[in-house]
Amino acid sequence: MSLGSALAIAMSGLRANQAALAIVSSNIANAQTPGYVTQRSNQVETLTGDTGASVSVTGVNRELDQFIQAQLRSETSGGAYADQMANVLTQLQSVYGTPGEAGTLEVAFANFTSALQSLSTNSGSPSAQIAAVTAAQSLAQQLNATTQGIQALRSNAEQDINISVGQANAAMTQIAQINTQLRGLKPTDPAAATLMDQRDKAIDLLSQLMDIRVTTDNTNQTTIYTTNGVELVGAQASQLIFNSQGTLNANSQWNANPANSSVGSLSIKLANGATIDMIETNSISSGQIAADLTLRDKTLVQAQAQIDQLAASMASALSDKTTDGTVAPAALAPKAGFDLDLSNVLPGNTINLTYTDTATNTLHQVTIVRVDDPAALPLSNAGAGPNHQVIGVNFSGGMASVVSQLNSAFGAANLQFSSPAGSTLRVLDNGTGTATVNAASVTTTVSSLA
């Protein structure tokens, strides 16, 4: 080996070691830098003459387990979802207050019940009357305060979605831009390593906001989808669109029909111009955005429904009056049933029926609710029980329309409805022995002391 060859080999080794030391120094300096991935120099043997070999540095490799990275992103989405749910549910518990403490709905309800019991045993006492009224006012105020607290949490979720959508769009745009910058660079290029760190950091942020699936091809181009297949980033970035409605109230509800929706809708505009409704298609199932959607449209709506049900039950118990129907004229035999006076039935009031299917000897309960808002129909039968049917009837078309709706709903049950006069509703079996009308009543709201 000539002196020149030996010197060349030694110099190549020094250069390789210098490059490796620079990378080690960078690794140490960036040990606490978010998103930085440890690098190592990529060294290859190079022949020098006939008898020796030198070393050259061809680039850098990132020390990264892609399988673990994919699992981490999946867990990040799930963790962000769980954290947001837990955070808001803790706030909801604060709205309810600590059980047994003053200023809570529980205590207000207990005080109201106690005041009513005292009034029932001493109805002529002015002090008992005043105490009952005061307790009722306190309970009403607490119900209103609870509603305001729940709707504030829903409004916060609406605002959070708006912020998260902005962050997601920024991340998707950055990822697409870095894809463009990486095009033409070798994966071992030092500049590519830095760009890939930046891209991974943006992808990690995106995984906190929604569930994603990431693929990278052999040209180092990354494509990102939601887990159900909606493309977020390809050659270009898609764009999430959220029309925030700001402050929400108890009547603010999501609906697949934009004309009937009073909360923010979330859609995505793909690179090809197509638009997808991300809520209707359940395209986001994890991450902070999914948690906020669940809270806004389900969890907190259910919490409000429980408060509404409590208020409605109290109002019903204090002001509703149930009147039994009168037996239908005997001249209608073999048909039998009841006549009901619907003159005082208001929206939300009910007609209550029980009848027996004689073929199976099954007792059925029916609750017919006056509903004059067509958008609210049909009513949900959820929670009514296997033999309890709840239906809504629109009274705005008059008695003829009411009779027509009921006959359409119960013709198969062998029940017949008619209106012999004015606001009277008559319900009969069909006279063939296949059904028996056991009872009928009307529950109305007492609106005066007369």
C-alpha positions as CSV (number, residue, x, y, z in Angstrom):
1,M,0.0,0.0,0.0
2,S,1.4,3.4,-0.9
3,L,1.7,6.2,1.5
4,G,-0.9,8.1,-0.5
5,S,-3.4,5.3,-0.2
6,A,-2.8,4.9,3.5
7,L,-3.3,8.7,4.0
8,A,-6.5,8.6,1.9
9,I,-7.9,5.8,4.0
10,A,-7.0,7.5,7.2
11,M,-8.6,10.8,6.0
12,S,-11.8,9.0,5.0
13,G,-12.0,7.4,8.5
14,L,-11.5,10.8,10.1
15,R,-14.2,12.4,7.9
16,A,-16.6,9.5,8.7
17,N,-15.9,9.8,12.4
18,Q,-16.4,13.5,12.2
19,A,-19.8,13.1,10.5
20,A,-20.8,10.4,13.1
21,L,-19.8,12.7,16.0
22,A,-21.8,15.5,14.5
23,I,-24.8,13.3,14.4
24,V,-24.2,12.0,17.9
25,S,-23.9,15.7,19.1
26,S,-27.2,16.5,17.3
27,N,-28.9,13.5,19.0
28,I,-27.7,14.7,22.4
29,A,-28.7,18.3,21.8
30,N,-32.2,17.3,20.7
31,A,-32.8,14.6,23.2
32,Q,-35.6,16.7,24.7
33,T,-36.8,18.2,21.4
34,P,-40.5,17.1,20.7
35,G,-40.7,15.1,17.5
36,Y,-36.9,14.6,17.1
37,V,-36.0,11.1,16.0
38,T,-32.5,9.7,16.8
39,Q,-30.3,9.5,13.8
40,R,-27.2,7.5,12.9
41,S,-24.7,7.9,10.1
42,N,-24.9,5.4,7.2
43,Q,-21.4,4.3,6.4
44,V,-20.3,2.1,3.6
45,E,-16.9,0.5,2.7
46,T,-15.1,1.9,-0.4
47,L,-12.1,0.2,-2.1
48,T,-9.0,2.3,-2.3
49,G,-6.5,0.9,-4.8
50,D,-5.9,-2.9,-4.7
51,T,-5.0,-3.4,-1.1
52,G,-7.0,-1.2,1.1
53,A,-10.5,0.0,1.9
54,S,-11.7,3.4,3.1
55,V,-15.1,4.5,4.5
56,S,-17.6,7.0,3.2
57,V,-20.8,8.4,4.7
58,T,-23.8,8.1,2.3
59,G,-26.3,9.8,4.5
60,V,-28.3,9.3,7.8
61,N,-30.9,6.8,8.9
62,R,-33.6,7.6,11.4
63,E,-33.8,5.1,14.3
64,L,-37.6,4.5,14.3
65,D,-39.8,1.4,14.7
66,Q,-42.7,2.2,12.4
67,F,-44.9,-0.5,13.9
68,I,-44.6,1.0,17.4
69,Q,-45.1,4.5,15.9
70,A,-48.4,3.3,14.3
71,Q,-49.5,1.8,17.6
72,L,-48.6,4.9,19.5
73,R,-50.7,7.0,17.2
74,S,-53.7,4.7,17.6
75,E,-53.3,4.9,21.4
76,T,-52.9,8.7,21.2
77,S,-56.3,9.0,19.5
78,G,-57.9,6.8,22.1
79,G,-56.2,8.6,25.0
80,A,-57.2,12.0,23.7
81,Y,-60.8,10.8,23.4
82,A,-60.8,9.4,26.9
83,D,-59.1,12.5,28.4
84,Q,-61.6,14.9,26.9
85,M,-64.6,12.8,27.9
86,A,-63.3,12.5,31.5
87,N,-62.5,16.2,31.6
88,V,-66.0,17.3,30.6
89,L,-67.8,14.7,32.7
90,T,-65.9,16.0,35.7
91,Q,-67.2,19.5,34.8
92,L,-70.7,18.0,34.5
93,Q,-70.4,16.6,38.0
94,S,-69.5,20.1,39.2
95,V,-72.7,21.4,37.6
96,Y,-74.7,18.8,39.5
97,G,-72.7,19.6,42.7
98,T,-71.7,17.3,45.6
99,P,-74.6,15.2,46.8
100,G,-76.1,16.5,50.0
101,E,-74.5,19.9,49.8
102,A,-76.5,23.1,49.7
103,G,-77.1,24.7,46.3
104,T,-77.6,21.3,44.5
105,L,-80.6,20.0,42.6
106,E,-80.8,17.1,45.0
107,V,-81.2,19.3,48.0
108,A,-83.6,21.7,46.3
109,F,-85.8,18.7,45.3
110,A,-85.7,17.3,48.8
111,N,-86.6,20.7,50.3
112,F,-89.5,21.0,47.9
113,T,-90.8,17.5,48.7
114,S,-90.5,18.3,52.4
115,A,-92.4,21.6,52.0
116,L,-95.2,19.8,50.1
117,Q,-95.5,17.2,52.8
118,S,-95.8,19.9,55.4
119,L,-98.4,21.7,53.4
120,S,-100.4,18.5,52.9
121,T,-100.8,18.1,56.6
122,N,-101.4,21.7,57.3
123,S,-102.9,23.2,54.2
124,G,-104.4,26.2,55.9
125,S,-101.2,27.4,57.4
126,P,-99.9,30.6,55.7
127,S,-96.3,29.8,56.8
128,A,-96.6,26.3,55.2
129,Q,-98.0,27.9,52.0
130,I,-95.1,30.4,51.9
131,A,-92.5,27.7,52.5
132,A,-93.9,25.6,49.7
133,V,-93.9,28.5,47.2
134,T,-90.3,29.4,48.3
135,A,-89.1,25.8,47.9
136,A,-90.8,25.6,44.5
137,Q,-89.0,28.8,43.4
138,S,-85.7,27.5,44.6
139,L,-86.2,24.2,42.8
140,A,-87.1,26.0,39.6
141,Q,-84.0,28.2,39.9
142,Q,-81.8,25.2,40.4
143,L,-83.3,23.4,37.4
144,N,-82.6,26.5,35.3
145,A,-79.0,26.8,36.7
146,T,-78.4,23.1,35.9
147,T,-79.7,23.6,32.3
148,Q,-77.5,26.6,31.9
149,G,-74.5,24.6,33.1
150,I,-75.1,21.7,30.7
151,Q,-75.6,24.1,27.8
152,A,-72.4,25.9,28.7
153,L,-70.5,22.6,28.4
154,R,-72.2,21.9,25.0
155,S,-71.2,25.4,23.8
156,N,-67.6,24.7,25.0
157,A,-67.6,21.5,23.0
158,E,-68.8,23.4,19.9
159,Q,-66.0,25.9,20.4
160,D,-63.4,23.1,20.9
161,I,-64.5,21.4,17.7
162,N,-64.0,24.7,15.9
163,I,-60.4,25.1,17.3
164,S,-59.6,21.4,16.7
165,V,-60.7,21.7,13.0
166,G,-58.4,24.7,12.5
167,Q,-55.5,22.7,14.1
168,A,-56.2,19.6,11.9
169,N,-56.4,21.7,8.7
170,A,-53.0,23.3,9.6
171,A,-51.5,19.9,10.3
172,M,-52.8,18.4,7.0
173,T,-51.6,21.3,5.0
174,Q,-48.1,21.1,6.6
175,I,-47.9,17.3,5.9
176,A,-48.9,17.9,2.2
177,Q,-46.2,20.6,1.9
178,I,-43.5,18.4,3.4
179,N,-44.5,15.6,1.1
180,T,-43.8,18.0,-1.8
181,Q,-40.4,19.0,-0.3
182,L,-39.4,15.4,0.2
183,R,-40.2,14.5,-3.4
184,G,-36.9,13.8,-5.1
185,L,-34.9,13.6,-1.9
186,K,-33.4,10.2,-0.9
187,P,-34.6,8.9,2.5
188,T,-31.0,9.0,3.7
189,D,-30.5,12.6,2.8
190,P,-29.9,14.6,6.0
191,A,-32.3,17.3,4.9
192,A,-35.0,14.5,4.4
193,A,-34.5,13.4,8.0
194,T,-35.3,16.8,9.4
195,L,-38.3,17.1,7.1
196,M,-39.6,13.7,8.2
197,D,-39.3,14.7,11.8
198,Q,-41.4,17.8,11.1
199,R,-43.9,15.6,9.2
200,D,-44.2,13.1,12.0
201,K,-44.8,15.8,14.5
202,A,-47.7,17.1,12.4
203,I,-49.1,13.6,12.0
204,D,-48.8,13.0,15.8
205,L,-50.8,16.2,16.4
206,L,-53.4,15.0,13.9
207,S,-53.7,11.7,15.7
208,Q,-54.6,13.5,18.9
209,L,-57.5,15.1,17.1
210,M,-58.9,12.1,15.2
211,D,-58.3,8.5,14.4
212,I,-55.9,8.1,11.4
213,R,-54.2,5.5,9.3
214,V,-50.9,6.4,7.7
215,T,-49.2,4.8,4.7
216,T,-45.8,5.8,3.2
217,D,-44.6,4.6,-0.2
218,N,-41.1,3.9,-1.4
219,T,-40.7,7.5,-2.6
220,N,-41.3,8.7,1.0
221,Q,-44.7,10.2,0.2
222,T,-47.2,9.8,3.1
223,T,-51.0,9.4,2.6
224,I,-53.3,9.7,5.6
225,Y,-56.8,8.4,6.0
226,T,-59.3,8.2,8.8
227,T,-59.7,4.7,10.0
228,N,-62.9,4.2,7.9
229,G,-61.1,5.3,4.7
230,V,-61.7,9.1,4.2
231,E,-58.6,10.6,2.7
232,L,-57.1,13.4,4.7
233,V,-53.8,13.9,2.9
234,G,-52.7,12.6,-0.4
235,A,-51.0,14.6,-3.2
236,Q,-52.9,17.5,-1.6
237,A,-54.5,18.1,1.7
238,S,-58.2,17.8,2.2
239,Q,-60.0,20.5,4.2
240,L,-62.3,20.1,7.2
241,I,-65.2,22.6,7.3
242,F,-67.1,23.4,10.5
243,N,-69.8,26.0,10.7
244,S,-69.7,26.8,14.4
245,Q,-73.0,28.0,15.8
246,G,-71.4,29.6,18.9
247,T,-73.6,29.5,22.0
248,L,-76.0,26.5,22.2
249,N,-79.2,26.1,24.1
250,A,-81.4,23.1,25.1
251,N,-83.2,23.3,21.7
252,S,-79.9,23.1,19.7
253,Q,-79.8,19.7,18.1
254,W,-77.8,18.0,15.3
255,N,-79.8,16.8,12.3
256,A,-78.6,15.1,9.1
257,N,-80.8,17.6,7.2
258,P,-78.9,21.0,7.5
259,A,-82.2,22.9,7.4
260,N,-83.2,21.2,10.7
261,S,-79.8,21.3,12.4
262,S,-79.0,24.0,14.9
263,V,-75.5,23.0,15.9
264,G,-72.3,23.1,13.8
265,S,-72.0,20.6,11.0
266,L,-68.6,19.0,10.2
267,S,-67.7,18.1,6.6
268,I,-64.6,17.5,4.6
269,K,-63.8,18.8,1.1
270,L,-61.5,16.3,-0.6
271,A,-58.8,17.2,-3.1
272,N,-61.1,16.2,-6.0
273,G,-63.7,18.7,-4.8
274,A,-66.2,16.1,-3.3
275,T,-67.7,16.8,0.1
276,I,-68.5,14.3,2.8
277,D,-70.5,14.8,6.0
278,M,-68.2,13.6,8.7
279,I,-70.9,13.3,11.3
280,E,-73.6,11.5,9.3
281,T,-71.0,9.0,8.0
282,N,-69.4,8.5,11.4
283,S,-66.0,9.2,9.8
284,I,-64.3,10.2,13.0
285,S,-64.5,7.7,15.8
286,S,-61.7,8.6,18.1
287,G,-59.6,11.6,19.2
288,Q,-60.6,14.9,20.7
289,I,-62.9,15.9,17.8
290,A,-64.9,12.6,18.2
291,A,-65.1,13.1,22.0
292,D,-66.5,16.7,21.6
293,L,-69.0,15.5,19.0
294,T,-70.1,12.7,21.4
295,L,-70.4,15.1,24.3
296,R,-72.3,17.8,22.3
297,D,-74.7,15.5,20.5
298,K,-75.2,12.6,22.8
299,T,-73.8,12.6,26.4
300,L,-74.8,16.2,27.3
301,V,-78.1,16.0,25.3
302,Q,-79.0,12.9,27.4
303,A,-78.0,14.8,30.6
304,Q,-80.3,17.7,29.5
305,A,-83.1,15.2,28.7
306,Q,-82.9,13.9,32.3
307,I,-83.3,17.4,33.7
308,D,-86.2,18.1,31.3
309,Q,-87.9,14.8,32.3
310,L,-87.6,15.7,36.0
311,A,-89.1,19.1,35.3
312,A,-91.8,17.7,33.1
313,S,-92.7,15.0,35.7
314,M,-93.0,17.5,38.4
315,A,-95.1,19.8,36.3
316,S,-97.3,16.9,35.4
317,A,-97.7,15.7,38.9
318,L,-98.7,19.2,40.1
319,S,-100.9,20.3,37.2
320,D,-102.1,17.3,35.2
321,K,-105.6,15.9,35.6
322,T,-106.6,12.5,34.3
323,T,-110.3,12.0,33.3
324,D,-111.6,8.5,32.6
325,G,-113.6,8.0,29.4
326,T,-117.3,7.3,29.5
327,V,-118.6,3.9,28.3
328,A,-119.7,4.0,24.7
329,P,-123.5,3.7,24.1
330,A,-124.8,0.1,24.4
331,A,-126.6,0.6,21.1
332,L,-123.2,0.1,19.4
333,A,-123.0,-3.6,20.5
334,P,-121.4,-5.9,19.8
335,K,-118.7,-3.2,19.5
336,A,-117.7,-1.8,22.9
337,G,-115.3,1.0,24.1
338,F,-115.2,4.5,25.4
339,D,-115.9,8.2,24.5
340,L,-113.2,10.7,25.4
341,D,-113.5,14.5,25.6
342,L,-110.5,16.1,23.9
343,S,-111.6,19.7,24.2
344,N,-108.9,20.5,26.8
345,V,-106.1,18.5,25.3
346,L,-103.0,20.7,24.8
347,P,-99.7,19.9,23.0
348,G,-97.9,17.4,25.2
349,N,-101.1,16.1,26.8
350,T,-102.0,12.4,26.4
351,I,-104.8,9.9,25.5
352,N,-104.2,6.7,27.4
353,L,-105.6,3.3,26.3
354,T,-105.3,-0.3,27.4
355,Y,-106.6,-3.1,25.2
356,T,-106.3,-6.9,25.1
357,D,-105.4,-8.9,22.0
358,T,-107.7,-11.8,22.7
359,A,-105.9,-14.1,20.3
360,T,-102.8,-14.1,22.4
361,N,-104.4,-12.8,25.7
362,T,-101.8,-10.0,25.6
363,L,-102.5,-6.7,27.4
364,H,-101.3,-3.6,25.5
365,Q,-100.8,-0.1,26.7
366,V,-101.0,2.9,24.4
367,T,-100.0,6.5,25.0
368,I,-101.2,9.0,22.3
369,V,-99.4,12.3,22.6
370,R,-100.7,15.5,21.0
371,V,-97.8,16.8,18.9
372,D,-98.5,19.8,16.6
373,D,-94.9,20.2,15.3
374,P,-94.6,17.9,12.3
375,A,-90.8,17.9,12.7
376,A,-91.1,16.1,16.0
377,L,-92.9,13.1,14.4
378,P,-92.7,10.2,14.7
379,L,-92.1,10.0,18.4
380,S,-89.5,7.6,19.8
381,N,-90.9,4.5,21.5
382,A,-87.6,4.0,23.3
383,G,-88.0,2.9,27.0
384,A,-91.7,2.4,26.7
385,G,-91.6,-1.4,27.2
386,P,-92.4,-4.3,25.0
387,N,-96.2,-3.9,25.2
388,H,-96.3,-0.1,25.5
389,Q,-96.7,1.9,22.4
390,V,-96.1,5.7,22.3
391,I,-97.3,7.6,19.2
392,G,-97.6,11.3,18.4
393,V,-100.7,12.7,16.7
394,N,-100.9,16.1,15.0
395,F,-104.1,17.8,16.0
396,S,-103.6,20.9,13.8
397,G,-105.9,19.3,11.1
398,G,-108.9,18.9,13.4
399,M,-110.8,15.9,14.6
400,A,-111.2,14.3,11.2
401,S,-107.4,14.3,10.8
402,V,-106.9,12.9,14.3
403,V,-109.3,10.0,13.6
404,S,-107.7,9.2,10.3
405,Q,-104.2,9.1,11.9
406,L,-105.4,6.8,14.7
407,N,-107.2,4.4,12.4
408,S,-104.1,4.2,10.3
409,A,-102.0,3.4,13.3
410,F,-104.3,0.9,15.0
411,G,-106.4,-0.7,12.3
412,A,-104.2,-3.8,12.5
413,A,-104.9,-4.0,16.2
414,N,-108.6,-4.3,15.5
415,L,-109.4,-0.9,17.1
416,Q,-111.7,1.6,15.5
417,F,-111.7,5.4,16.1
418,S,-114.4,8.0,15.2
419,S,-115.7,11.4,16.3
420,P,-119.5,11.3,16.9
421,A,-119.7,15.0,17.8
422,G,-117.5,18.0,18.4
423,S,-114.2,17.2,20.2
424,T,-115.4,13.7,21.3
425,L,-113.1,10.8,20.3
426,R,-114.7,7.3,20.3
427,V,-112.5,4.2,20.5
428,L,-114.1,0.8,20.0
429,D,-113.1,-2.8,19.4
430,N,-114.3,-4.1,16.0
431,G,-117.0,-6.3,17.5
432,T,-115.5,-9.6,16.3
433,G,-114.0,-10.6,19.7
434,T,-110.4,-10.2,18.5
435,A,-109.7,-7.3,20.8
436,T,-111.2,-5.8,24.0
437,V,-110.8,-2.1,24.9
438,N,-110.2,-2.3,28.7
439,A,-109.8,1.4,29.7
440,A,-109.4,4.8,28.2
441,S,-108.6,8.2,29.8
442,V,-107.4,11.7,28.9
443,T,-104.6,13.5,30.8
444,T,-104.8,17.3,30.5
445,T,-103.0,20.2,32.0
446,V,-105.0,22.3,34.6
447,S,-104.4,25.9,33.6
448,S,-106.7,27.6,36.0
449,L,-108.1,27.3,39.6
450,A,-111.7,27.1,38.3
